[in-house]
């Protein structure tokens, strides 16, 4: 097993902590719709994916969801379950996009894939939880939200990654 250097572990710890803080803070901000937000807590997850790969990014996502849910008081509730499923689906599809695209997706493209997947997974879980498909009528708005928020988070992630790596334009990998 390849041990990560202490510097990388410290960076991953900072990314995980930042993800929790951003997620908790963002949950305190009023939203236009109950489920619609920018997804700032996903920014460190994407930076971890772009910088360190899928495994570390998945770890940052798990820490964000679990600690964010615990600190927000909703761990184990319907919103927390939706977040866990959507977060897992999102980071998995982003990892697959990085790994199998042959480098054809930028950070913005990977982020949009993740945001759209997150929206689809949330709607799917909400539909299953409620026992009917009426919630799927929000699909067009959810896709638009995913495109916009994914684009913004992707731009911020690429800027953050360059700052984290000292300006190196390392290739997106997973």
C-alpha contacts under 8 A as a table, 3 or more apart, distances in Angstrom:
res1	aa1	res2	aa2	distance
4	X	8	X	6.25
4	X	9	X	6.47
5	X	8	X	5.42
5	X	9	X	6.48
6	X	9	X	5.04
6	X	10	X	6.10
7	X	10	X	5.13
7	X	11	X	6.24
8	X	11	X	5.00
8	X	12	X	6.14
9	X	12	X	5.05
9	X	13	X	6.14
10	X	13	X	5.03
10	X	14	X	6.22
11	X	14	X	5.04
11	X	15	X	6.13
12	X	15	X	4.94
12	X	16	X	6.09
12	X	48	X	6.93
12	X	56	X	7.32
12	X	60	X	7.34
13	X	16	X	5.10
13	X	17	X	6.13
14	X	17	X	5.11
14	X	18	X	5.95
15	X	18	X	5.04
15	X	19	X	6.03
15	X	44	X	5.18
15	X	45	X	7.29
15	X	47	X	7.93
15	X	48	X	7.07
15	X	60	X	6.99
16	X	19	X	5.06
16	X	20	X	6.38
16	X	44	X	6.91
16	X	45	X	7.63
16	X	60	X	4.80
16	X	61	X	7.53
16	X	63	X	6.34
16	X	64	X	6.40
17	X	20	X	5.21
17	X	21	X	6.26
17	X	64	X	7.67
18	X	21	X	5.09
18	X	22	X	6.00
18	X	41	X	7.51
18	X	44	X	6.72
19	X	22	X	5.26
19	X	23	X	6.02
19	X	40	X	7.65
19	X	41	X	4.50
19	X	42	X	6.57
19	X	43	X	7.13
19	X	44	X	5.44
19	X	45	X	7.02
19	X	60	X	7.42
19	X	61	X	7.85
19	X	64	X	5.56
20	X	23	X	5.18
20	X	24	X	6.11
20	X	41	X	6.51
20	X	63	X	7.31
20	X	64	X	4.66
20	X	65	X	7.56
20	X	67	X	6.45
20	X	68	X	5.30
21	X	24	X	5.28
21	X	25	X	6.02
21	X	41	X	7.47
21	X	68	X	7.66
22	X	25	X	5.12
22	X	26	X	5.90
22	X	40	X	5.84
22	X	41	X	4.78
23	X	26	X	5.17
23	X	27	X	6.21
23	X	39	X	7.38
23	X	40	X	6.46
23	X	41	X	4.31
23	X	42	X	7.84
23	X	64	X	7.25
23	X	68	X	6.29
24	X	27	X	5.23
24	X	28	X	6.83
24	X	68	X	5.70
24	X	71	X	7.22
24	X	72	X	6.31
25	X	28	X	5.40
25	X	29	X	7.10
26	X	29	X	5.37
26	X	37	X	7.75
26	X	39	X	7.67
26	X	40	X	7.05
26	X	41	X	7.70
27	X	30	X	7.77
27	X	72	X	7.86
31	X	34	X	6.07
31	X	35	X	7.64
31	X	36	X	6.20
31	X	37	X	6.29
32	X	36	X	6.57
33	X	36	X	5.21
36	X	142	X	7.89
36	X	145	X	7.28
37	X	149	X	7.85
38	X	149	X	5.15
38	X	153	X	7.82
39	X	42	X	5.49
39	X	43	X	7.29
39	X	149	X	6.99
39	X	153	X	7.58
40	X	43	X	5.33
40	X	153	X	7.03
41	X	44	X	6.53
41	X	45	X	7.46
41	X	64	X	7.34
42	X	45	X	5.02
42	X	46	X	6.24
42	X	61	X	7.59
42	X	153	X	7.69
43	X	46	X	5.25
43	X	47	X	6.24
43	X	153	X	5.85
43	X	154	X	7.70
43	X	156	X	7.28
43	X	157	X	5.87
44	X	47	X	4.90
44	X	48	X	6.01
44	X	60	X	7.63
44	X	157	X	7.41
45	X	48	X	5.11
45	X	49	X	6.25
45	X	57	X	5.25
45	X	58	X	7.46
45	X	60	X	5.79
45	X	61	X	5.80
45	X	91	X	7.78
46	X	49	X	4.96
46	X	50	X	6.12
46	X	57	X	6.94
46	X	91	X	7.91
46	X	111	X	7.08
46	X	154	X	7.76
46	X	157	X	6.40
47	X	50	X	5.16
47	X	51	X	5.92
47	X	57	X	7.89
47	X	157	X	5.38
47	X	158	X	7.35
47	X	160	X	7.01
47	X	161	X	5.77
48	X	51	X	5.15
48	X	52	X	5.36
48	X	53	X	6.61
48	X	54	X	7.95
48	X	56	X	6.44
48	X	57	X	4.84
48	X	60	X	7.42
49	X	52	X	5.53
49	X	53	X	4.45
49	X	54	X	5.36
49	X	55	X	7.98
49	X	56	X	6.96
49	X	57	X	4.74
49	X	58	X	7.97
49	X	95	X	7.04
49	X	173	X	7.35
49	X	174	X	6.25
50	X	53	X	6.08
50	X	107	X	7.45
50	X	161	X	7.44
50	X	171	X	7.87
50	X	172	X	5.08
50	X	173	X	5.88
50	X	174	X	6.93
51	X	161	X	6.74
51	X	170	X	7.80
51	X	172	X	7.21
51	X	173	X	7.40
52	X	56	X	6.28
52	X	57	X	7.24
52	X	173	X	7.76
52	X	174	X	7.23
53	X	56	X	6.07
53	X	57	X	6.30
53	X	95	X	7.46
53	X	173	X	5.92
53	X	174	X	3.83
54	X	57	X	5.11
54	X	58	X	5.99
54	X	91	X	7.62
54	X	92	X	7.66
54	X	95	X	5.40
54	X	174	X	4.78
55	X	58	X	5.16
55	X	59	X	6.29
56	X	59	X	4.97
56	X	60	X	6.26
57	X	60	X	5.04
57	X	61	X	6.17
57	X	91	X	7.24
58	X	61	X	5.00
58	X	62	X	6.21
58	X	88	X	7.38
58	X	91	X	6.35
58	X	92	X	7.77
59	X	62	X	5.13
59	X	63	X	6.24
60	X	63	X	5.19
60	X	64	X	6.11
61	X	64	X	5.04
61	X	65	X	6.20
61	X	87	X	6.72
61	X	88	X	7.52
61	X	91	X	7.58
62	X	65	X	5.25
62	X	66	X	6.02
62	X	84	X	7.73
62	X	88	X	7.99
63	X	66	X	5.31
63	X	67	X	5.76
63	X	68	X	7.73
64	X	67	X	5.57
64	X	68	X	5.39
64	X	69	X	7.99
65	X	68	X	5.16
65	X	69	X	5.77
65	X	80	X	7.45
65	X	83	X	6.84
65	X	84	X	6.24
65	X	87	X	7.74
66	X	69	X	5.21
66	X	70	X	6.12
66	X	75	X	6.93
67	X	70	X	4.93
67	X	71	X	5.94
68	X	71	X	5.23
68	X	72	X	5.82
69	X	72	X	5.04
69	X	73	X	5.95
69	X	74	X	5.11
69	X	75	X	4.30
69	X	76	X	7.76
69	X	80	X	6.14
70	X	73	X	5.19
70	X	74	X	6.32
70	X	75	X	5.04
71	X	74	X	7.90
72	X	75	X	7.54
74	X	77	X	5.40
74	X	79	X	7.15
74	X	80	X	6.09
75	X	80	X	5.47
75	X	81	X	7.94
76	X	80	X	5.64
76	X	81	X	6.22
77	X	80	X	5.21
77	X	81	X	6.23
78	X	81	X	5.12
78	X	82	X	6.14
79	X	82	X	5.06
79	X	83	X	6.09
80	X	83	X	4.96
80	X	84	X	6.13
81	X	84	X	5.07
81	X	85	X	6.25
82	X	85	X	5.31
82	X	86	X	5.92
82	X	121	X	7.68
82	X	122	X	5.52
82	X	125	X	6.04
82	X	126	X	7.18
83	X	86	X	5.11
83	X	87	X	5.65
83	X	122	X	7.16
84	X	87	X	5.18
84	X	88	X	6.04
85	X	88	X	5.25
85	X	89	X	6.12
85	X	121	X	6.81
85	X	122	X	7.46
85	X	125	X	7.78
86	X	89	X	5.10
86	X	90	X	5.90
86	X	117	X	7.28
86	X	118	X	4.65
86	X	119	X	7.23
86	X	120	X	7.85
86	X	121	X	4.91
86	X	122	X	5.56
87	X	90	X	5.03
87	X	91	X	6.15
87	X	118	X	6.30
88	X	91	X	5.47
88	X	92	X	6.04
89	X	92	X	5.16
89	X	93	X	6.16
89	X	114	X	7.95
89	X	117	X	6.62
89	X	118	X	6.60
89	X	121	X	6.95
90	X	93	X	5.36
90	X	94	X	6.14
90	X	113	X	7.68
90	X	114	X	4.48
90	X	115	X	6.71
90	X	117	X	5.34
90	X	118	X	5.10
91	X	94	X	5.03
91	X	95	X	5.98
91	X	114	X	6.40
92	X	95	X	5.09
92	X	96	X	6.19
93	X	96	X	4.96
93	X	97	X	6.03
93	X	113	X	7.10
93	X	114	X	6.28
93	X	117	X	7.31
94	X	97	X	5.01
94	X	98	X	6.23
94	X	110	X	5.54
94	X	111	X	7.05
94	X	113	X	6.34
94	X	114	X	5.33
95	X	98	X	5.18
95	X	99	X	6.09
95	X	173	X	7.94
95	X	174	X	5.43
96	X	99	X	5.05
96	X	100	X	5.80
96	X	101	X	7.79
96	X	174	X	7.53
97	X	100	X	5.56
97	X	101	X	5.41
97	X	105	X	7.34
97	X	110	X	6.49
97	X	113	X	7.90
98	X	101	X	5.79
98	X	102	X	7.41
98	X	103	X	6.67
98	X	105	X	7.06
98	X	110	X	7.01
98	X	172	X	6.33
98	X	173	X	5.35
98	X	174	X	5.60
99	X	102	X	6.89
99	X	103	X	7.90
99	X	173	X	6.04
99	X	174	X	5.30
100	X	103	X	7.93
101	X	104	X	5.51
101	X	105	X	6.68
103	X	106	X	7.44
103	X	171	X	7.53
103	X	172	X	6.78
103	X	173	X	7.89
105	X	108	X	7.59
105	X	109	X	5.16
105	X	110	X	5.98
106	X	109	X	5.02
106	X	110	X	6.20
106	X	172	X	7.43
107	X	110	X	5.14
107	X	111	X	6.03
107	X	154	X	5.19
107	X	155	X	7.04
107	X	157	X	7.03
107	X	158	X	5.98
107	X	172	X	7.26
108	X	111	X	5.03
108	X	112	X	6.13
108	X	150	X	6.83
108	X	151	X	5.28
108	X	152	X	7.65
108	X	153	X	7.38
108	X	154	X	3.92
108	X	155	X	5.82
108	X	158	X	7.80
109	X	112	X	5.15
109	X	113	X	6.26
109	X	150	X	7.99
109	X	151	X	7.41
109	X	154	X	7.27
110	X	113	X	5.15
110	X	114	X	6.28
110	X	154	X	7.32
111	X	114	X	5.02
111	X	115	X	6.05
111	X	150	X	4.85
111	X	151	X	6.53
111	X	153	X	6.63
111	X	154	X	4.98
112	X	115	X	5.02
112	X	116	X	6.00
112	X	146	X	6.46
112	X	147	X	5.53
112	X	148	X	7.88
112	X	149	X	7.56
112	X	150	X	4.07
112	X	151	X	5.78
112	X	154	X	7.26
113	X	116	X	5.38
113	X	117	X	6.07
113	X	150	X	7.47
114	X	117	X	5.09
114	X	118	X	6.01
114	X	150	X	7.17
115	X	118	X	4.97
115	X	119	X	6.27
115	X	146	X	4.75
115	X	147	X	6.98
115	X	149	X	7.00
115	X	150	X	5.10
116	X	119	X	5.11
116	X	120	X	6.20
116	X	142	X	7.71
116	X	143	X	5.96
116	X	146	X	4.63
116	X	147	X	6.61
116	X	150	X	7.54
117	X	120	X	5.08
117	X	121	X	6.03
118	X	121	X	5.21
118	X	122	X	6.14
118	X	146	X	7.84
119	X	122	X	5.18
119	X	123	X	6.24
119	X	142	X	5.87
119	X	143	X	6.95
119	X	146	X	6.44
120	X	123	X	5.23
120	X	124	X	6.10
120	X	139	X	7.67
120	X	142	X	7.66
120	X	143	X	7.94
121	X	124	X	4.99
121	X	125	X	6.11
122	X	125	X	5.22
122	X	126	X	6.00
123	X	126	X	5.01
123	X	127	X	5.97
123	X	135	X	6.70
123	X	136	X	6.31
123	X	139	X	7.62
124	X	127	X	5.13
124	X	128	X	6.24
124	X	136	X	7.76
125	X	128	X	5.08
125	X	129	X	5.95
126	X	129	X	4.99
126	X	130	X	5.99
126	X	135	X	7.10
127	X	130	X	5.25
127	X	131	X	5.89
127	X	132	X	5.53
127	X	133	X	5.28
127	X	134	X	7.34
127	X	135	X	5.92
127	X	136	X	7.05
128	X	131	X	5.04
128	X	132	X	6.76
128	X	133	X	7.87
132	X	135	X	7.48
133	X	136	X	5.49
133	X	137	X	7.80
134	X	137	X	5.77
135	X	138	X	5.89
135	X	139	X	7.97
136	X	139	X	5.32
137	X	140	X	7.40
138	X	141	X	5.49
138	X	142	X	5.99
139	X	142	X	4.95
139	X	143	X	6.06
140	X	143	X	5.20
140	X	144	X	6.30
141	X	144	X	5.15
141	X	145	X	6.07
142	X	145	X	5.00
142	X	146	X	6.06
143	X	146	X	4.97
143	X	147	X	6.17
144	X	147	X	5.15
144	X	148	X	6.24
145	X	148	X	5.28
145	X	149	X	5.91
146	X	149	X	5.31
146	X	150	X	5.51
147	X	150	X	5.23
147	X	151	X	6.04
148	X	151	X	5.24
148	X	152	X	6.36
149	X	152	X	5.17
149	X	153	X	6.03
150	X	153	X	5.19
150	X	154	X	5.86
151	X	154	X	5.08
151	X	155	X	6.29
152	X	155	X	5.28
152	X	156	X	6.31
153	X	156	X	5.05
153	X	157	X	5.91
154	X	157	X	4.99
154	X	158	X	6.22
155	X	158	X	5.35
155	X	159	X	6.35
156	X	159	X	5.15
156	X	160	X	6.00
157	X	160	X	4.95
157	X	161	X	5.89
158	X	161	X	5.08
158	X	162	X	6.24
159	X	162	X	5.33
159	X	163	X	6.38
160	X	163	X	5.04
160	X	164	X	6.05
161	X	164	X	4.94
161	X	165	X	6.05
162	X	165	X	5.22
162	X	166	X	5.94
162	X	167	X	4.46
162	X	168	X	5.91
162	X	169	X	6.53
163	X	166	X	5.24
163	X	167	X	5.72
164	X	167	X	7.54
165	X	168	X	5.62
